[in-house]
Amino acid sequence: MAAFIPITVYLNHKPMVVASIADAEMALQQPWPLMEKPSRLEAIRMIEDCLAGHCSHQAAFAAFKAAASEQGLLKRKRPSAGLKKFDGVAEDLM
């Protein structure tokens, strides 16, 4: 099963790392803020299709990520210290 760059979703105020279709399937089985939201239901359908071999892993994972984003379950991480320094250097150059 394909692995992806891990994303963290927050379900019930607890982080859950999702890096594969199996992880996405487990996350979709948890309670979501809006269980009947069309994007969540579409992600479930696409994960099922993927597991049956009828959909690509990339498309199914993208559907999962879009559904999680739409419901505000993805949190952005703060930039690393190195990235902050790089941003400062870039600003100085402008």
N, C-alpha and C positions, 0 to 999 in steps of 0.2 A: 504494500500500500504506500502511495506517495506521501512523503513528508513535506511540510511547508515551513516557511519562516514562522515560528510560534507567535501567536497573538494571545493576549490575555483578555478574557471576558469576565465581567463581574456579575455573578448570579447570586442573589440573596446576600449581597455585600461581601461575597467571598470570591477571590480570584481563582480562575480556572484557566490553565494553559491549554490552548488548542493548537496542535501542530499536525494533525492528520484527519482524515475522513472519520476514522473511528472516534477520535476526540470530539469532533464536531457533532457526530451522532449522539454521543453521551451528553454533550452540552445542550442539544436540542430537546433531550428528554427531561431536563430540569425545568422548574417553573420559571417562566419569563414574564416580564411585566404585562405584555399583551400577547397571550397565548394564541389568539386567533388572527393575529396580524398577517395579512397576505404574504409579506416577505418571509416570515418565519415558516409558514406553511409551504411556500415554494422551496425554501431551503431544505425542509424535511423531504419533500418530494424528490428534489435533486440528489440528496444524499442517498435516498433509497434507490434511485435510478443508477447512481454511480456504483453502489454496492452490487447491483444486478448486472453491471457492465454496459448500461445504456447511456451513460453520461460520463464526461471526462472528470477526473479528479479536480482539475483546475476550475472548471465551471461550478462544480458542487461546492468547493471551498469558497469560491468567490460569492456564491449565493448565501452561504452561511455568514461570511464576513459582512456582507451588505445588510443582512437581517439584524445582526448584532449591532452594527453601527446605527441603523435606523432606530433601534430601541435604546440607544445610549448605553450599551453594555461594554463598549470599548473605551478605555481610558488611555489618553496619550501619556507617555512617559516624559519626564523632564529631560531636557538635553543634558548630555554628559558634560563634565567639566572641560574636556578637550574640545567638544563642539562649541561650548560657550566661548572659549579662547579663540577658536577659529572664527566665530562670528564677530568678535571684537577686532581681530586683525582685518577681516573683510570690510568692516565699517570704516576702519582707518584708511583703507585703500581707496575708498569712494570719495 
